[in-house]
Structures are given as C-alpha cells and as structure tokens.
Amino acid sequence: MFWYFNGAAIAMKRSILTAKTNNSEEVIIDAPINTTKPIEEKDKTENRIMNKKIERQDEAVKMLDKVEHWARWDNTELGRPELSGSPPTNALAVAMIFFNLVDEVCWDDVELQRKYAPLLEWSVEQTLQHLQREGSVVLEYVRTDGTELPGSQGRLINPGHAIETGWFLLQHAVKSNNKNLKESAITDFILKPFKHGWDDVNGGLFSFLDADGISPTQLEWNMKLWWPHNEALIAFLMTFKETKDVQYLDAFEKIFDYSMNHVSDIQKVFGKLFEESFQFQPGPRT
C-alpha cells in the first residue's frame, strides 16, 4: 500500500490574547501576530513541512498515473513479457487496488477525485467481471473479456482477497451513492466468499479454494493466515455499520473469537496456522 501526504495551503493566522480584568472575567482580544523570531522560525518550519507534503503528493500522482498506464494500456515497461499461448488475463489484484490507491492520494482533493473518476469506473467494471457462475463465486483470474479461464488458474478462489475487495467496493459505493454496487459488495464479495471460505470443522478462513471443490494447486491452500481474518473483521464491521443487520455483527464476532483464540495471544501474533484434518481431493486426470 502506498501512503501519501496531502498538501494544503497555509492560512494567515491571528493570535488571540487573553487578559484578566479586575473582576477576574476573561476578555478575548484579537490582535495581529507578533513578528518575533520564534514565530518566524515556526512559520519557516511549517512552510518546509507543507512544501514537502506537496512534493510528496505530486510524486504520488505521477506514480499513480504510471501504474494506471501499466494496468490499462501498456505494461511493457515493466519487463514482464507474456508467455507464448497465454490468454489475456484480468487479475483481481489489479483493479481492486485502485480503489485504495485513489482514496489515499485523492481523499481531500476534489480536483484529483474528478481526474481519477474514470479510473474508478474502470476498476468497478473490471472487478465485477470476477463474479462468475451466476454470481456464486469470485474468481481470482478471468479472461479480459470477462469469461472464465480454463484450468486450475481459472478455478482459483482466494476468500480473503475477495472479502478485502468487498470492503473496498463497499467504501466506494457508499461514497458514490451507488446502491446496486453497495448490495453487490456486501452480498457477492463479502458474505458469499466468507461462507464459502470458512472452515466449518476447525474454524478460520482457507487461503485458497478451487471452484470445483478439488484441492487447489497452491501447497499453502489450507493455511489460516492472520491478515485475511483482519480484512474480514474490517469488512463485516463496515457492513454492519451500513446495514445495522445483526448477521454481519455475528460474523464479525465469529471471526474475532477465532482470531483471538488461534492466531494471537497477549505477547505475540502468529502469522499462520496449519490444520491437520483436511481430506485431499484429487483433480481430474487430464
């Protein structure tokens, strides 16, 4: 995640002097700022800080423009040639992260928000392509035309990533007052992946799943990582805030209890957890 400082103009200040009258009541006196050396030094420091913030925001905007160019039009500058015969692929990680990047860079700048509005519209379109099989699953990779990819890559589900995408979408939908997108963010990208990805035997979210129910090719598919649970906590708390539906608060408490009991203690947080009671499901012989 990129973190940026946002610039703002330094306003002219006036000092408020407080004096005591004979009857001990406070009188507020409006007076110009003294041009003493300490104040001059303070103003210089504030100017340096503000200039640095503006400089960093400009740098962030230039980088965001580059990333958008790589994602939408031409990524040859990255030096990652496509393998021969590989179909053009839409990765969920690309479109969904722009919701976060634009929010970080533009949160208090209306002009920048207008500039990147088309990018967010594109991100919504690209993200919704990952909702496949009549809206029953969120797939990690699809073709650029929005159809399902063949093989294990096309069947890959990442429950935690889908849920993270859900709260990014929800945040964007609330800001843009898009009720349909808000409903899809909650139902399709948060609730369904949670129900699909939750281990009903041992608790916790699986790292990866296969849409056809066979074992994923990722060896770490059954690991319980702390950060997907953190994303899920954020998502369900946001969803409860927006809907006041107690089922989302119940889900939050379920994830919270599991996380506190399994991946953390008072002294430290465990990055991952293995469970032993999984049955391997072989894939088709092709």
Secondary structure, DSSP 4 states (H G I P E B T S, - for coil): --------PPPP--EEEEEE-TTS-EEEEEEPPP--HHHHHHHHHHHHHHHHHHHHHHHHHHHHHHHHHHHHT--GGGT-PPPTTPPPEEEHHHHHHHHHHHHHHHTT-HHHHHHTHHHHHHHHHHHHTTEETTTTEE-SEEETTSPBPSHHHHHEE-HHHHHHHHHHHHHHHHHHT-HHHHHHHHIIIIIHHHHHHB-TTT-SB-S-EETTSSPPS-TTTT-EEHHHHHHHHHHHHHHHHHH--HHHHHHHHHHHHHHHHHSB-SS-B-SEE--S-PPP------
